[in-house]
Amino acid sequence: MLRIPIVQRSAAPAPRTARTQPPPRDRPRHDPSGHQSSSVENPSVQPTDPRHRQVRSFVLREGRLTPGQERAFAELWPRFGVDWQAPAPLDLGALFGNDQPVTLEIGFGNGESLARMAADDPGRNWLGVEVHRPGVGHLLLEIERLGIDNLRVMRQDAVELLTHGIAPGALDRVQLFFPDPWPKKRHHKRRILNPGMIALLERAIRPGGHFHAATDWEPYAEQMLETLEAATGFANTAGAGHYTPRPESRPLTKFEQRGERLGHVVHDLVFRRC
Ligand SMILES: C[S@@+](CC[C@H](N)C(=O)[O-])C[C@H]1O[C@@H](n2cnc3c(N)ncnc32)[C@H](O)[C@@H]1O
C-alpha cells in the first residue's frame, strides 16, 4: 500500500519584529487623532491573545523611525529610557537619583511640550509614558537637544503602568494632554479617562497633588468634568462645573495646534487630590 507521509507544520509562529505588520484585526479602522502609533518589541504593548483582549485607548500601528530616532534608541534609551516589566513597582527615587516631586505625563505624543516643561522646571522630576515608538524616539532627541537630566521616558501602556508600576501616592502630578477623543459612540469605551482610570489616578497621586487634563474635543471635556467631579478623591480647583484657564506653564502641544487650526476650543481641567 502506498503510504503518503503527513507533513507536520510547525506550531511556532514567526517571531514578531518591529517591522512586522500586525494581523488585520489589530489594524486601526479609524484614528481620529491622525496619529500613527506602532507595534514594537516591548511586550507590554504587544497585542494580547484575542480571547483575553481588553479595550485599549490606542491602536498599535507600524511607525518608521527616522535615522535620528534609531540613533536615539541606541544611544539615549540606555540613559533616559525605563525598561519596566509588570508587576514590579518602580523605585522613582532610584530612577532619578533624588526625591524631587514627580510629574507623570500620559501619552506625550512627540514629547516636545513635555521636554519644554521639564527644562523650565528642573526642581521637579518628569516621567513620560507613550506607546508610539517614533514619539519616544523624538522625545529622546529633545532631551539630548535641551541637555536635561530630570526626564525619563517609558514605552508602555499607561494603564498597565498605573495599575502595577506606581506605588500609592508616589506621584505629585499627572498630566494628560489631548488624549485621543474617540468621537464615535461605539468607540467611547476606548477613551482613556474613564472611572477606572480615575481610580488609578486616585491611588497614584499623593493627597494635595494634582491631575491636569486638556482636550479640544468638547464632548470629551464635558465627560471629563462630569466623571472627575463624581470622584470623591478629587476636587475641582476651578470650582464645581468650571474649566481652568489655560496655565502659562503648559506649552502648546502638537495636537493642540492641530485642534486650533480646526477651530476647536481647548478646555483645561485641574483637579486636586483630596
Ligand atoms: C492625540 S495624541 C496627543 C499627543 C500629545 N499629548 C499632544 O497633545 O500632542 C494621544 C497620544 O496618547 C497616546 N496614548 C494613547 N493611549 C495610551 C496609553 N494607554 N498609554 C500611553 N500612551 C497612550 C497615543 O499614542 C498618542 O500619542
The ligand as a Gaussian input file, in Angstrom:
#p B3LYP/6-31G(d) Opt

LIG

0 1
 C       -3.915000      62.660000      20.329000
 S       -2.320000      62.200000      20.838000
 C       -1.810000      63.605000      21.833000
 C       -0.332000      63.673000      21.987000
 C        0.196000      64.854000      22.805000
 N       -0.267000      64.803000      24.178000
 C       -0.165000      66.157000      22.165000
 O       -1.014000      66.874000      22.722000
 O        0.399000      66.480000      21.116000
 C       -2.637000      60.986000      22.097000
 C       -1.418000      60.156000      22.440000
 O       -1.695000      59.276000      23.507000
 C       -1.010000      58.055000      23.280000
 N       -1.700000      57.012000      24.061000
 C       -2.980000      56.603000      23.921000
 N       -3.275000      55.676000      24.829000
 C       -2.145000      55.481000      25.569000
 C       -1.825000      54.631000      26.654000
 N       -2.732000      53.787000      27.180000
 N       -0.589000      54.689000      27.172000
 C        0.340000      55.537000      26.658000
 N        0.091000      56.376000      25.628000
 C       -1.141000      56.339000      25.096000
 C       -1.102000      57.865000      21.781000
 O       -0.083000      57.022000      21.291000
 C       -0.930000      59.300000      21.281000
 O        0.416000      59.621000      21.031000

